[in-house]
């Protein structure tokens, strides 16, 4: 079964152009503004919307994303409210792929099976989980794929080439 992500990238390939992928932190600066922002992104040209899941200890993020996450948490954003905002978006837009990006801890605390069901029901298309290595695929990657969600990895050039270079 083709996902929204698959369909979008196939269409982009047919058009001969690259994707414009946007990133916004869920709930930043508050839920109402966040929902207005994501609802306007497709008309502004976004092909894919990547949404950050706020986390209390965002060690892999730079200062701007850390601050956005802290503002979102201060405004009361939770993983559940993030999924509800996506449900609201899907009432208006069922075409634009949405990818959640963040850390494993909030998903683990939510409960992996419950999260995957709720994420799929809300209209999430894919996940990027920055702190879950491939050695732990059974934790989330394989269940996410079984649930029909794309699992997208971040990789360094060295990981992609699988080579060590002496310096």
Secondary structure by P-SEA (a helix, b strand, c coil): cccaaaaaaaaaaaaccccbbbbbccccccaaaaaaaaaacccccccbbbbbccccccccccaaaaaaaaaaaaacccaaaaaaaaaaaaaccccbbbbbbccaaaaaaacaaaaaaaaaaacccbbbbcccccccccccaaaaaaacbbbbbbbcccccccccccc
